[in-house]
Amino acid sequence: MRVLDALLADIRSGALPPGSRLPSEAELCAAHGVARMTARRAVGILRERGLVVTEWGKGSIRTGQTPSDGE
């Protein structure tokens, strides 16, 4: 969950503004020392919450939706 927490922190702080591209799975793995499946799951949770969309050939893009306080 540390990958998810880190991405949520970046979204809240503005380090990942709407329209920006999230780091790739490989970049997340290297930065956080996790397996690719862990990075993929973190991005998947953000996608389920409507915070990112994944576009083929572009990667995962931050939407304009903001996380709720409980996230």
C-alpha positions, 0 to 999 in steps of 0.5 A: 500500500505504500505505492498507493499512499505515495501516489495519493500524497502526490495527487493531494500535494499537486505533484501530480496535477490533473492531466499529468502522466503517472510514473510507469509500472517499472518506474514505480517498482524501482522507486518503491522496491516493489513487484510489478503486480504491486505497482499495477494494483496501486494504479488499478485502485486509483483507476477504480476511484476515478483518480486516473484513466489508463490510455493505451500508448499513453499510460495512466493519466491523472483525472481532475477528480480529487481524493476524498478525505478517507482515501 
